[in-house]
Amino acid sequence: MGRPYLAAFLLGPFGALAFAPFYFWPGLLVLGPLVELLRRVRTPGRGFLVAATFGFTYFLAGVYWVGIAFYADAATFGPWAVPAVLGLCFILGLTVGVAGLLTNLVAWQSRIARILAFAVAWTLT
C-alpha cells in the first residue's frame, strides 16, 4: 500500500459491489483496508484526501444509475447527466473525507477502535 490514493481509488468500486444488483458481500470488508490506509497516512489532511478519494469512487460505482433519469427527456436534460452524477459523487465523497479527517485526529491504539471510530464518523457525516 505504498500508493494510498491509488489504493483508495480502487477500493471504492469494490465496496459498492456489496449492494444491488451484485450483492457481493465480501465488498463490505473494504472498511478494514481503508482504515489501514488512514492509519498509514497519519495526518488528518491526508486522511481526508484518502477517504474522499475512496468515497468518490465508491459512490461513482454505486449511484451511476442516477444519470439514467436525466434521459427521460434527453434533449433537455441529457447533457447534464454526467456533470450531475460526478458532482453528486464528489459531494458524497467529501462526507467520507470528513470521516477520514475526524478519524485521523486521534492516534488510535487499537485497529478495532479505529474502524469503529471511522464507521461512527462516516455515519454522522
Secondary structure, 3 states (H helix, E strand, C coil): CCCHHHHHHHHHHHHHCCCCCCCCHHHHHHHHHHHHHHHHHCCHHHHHHHHHHHHHHHHHHHCHHHHHHHHHHHHHHHHHHHHHHHHHHHHHHHHHHHHHHHHCCCCCCCHHHHHHHHHHHHHHC
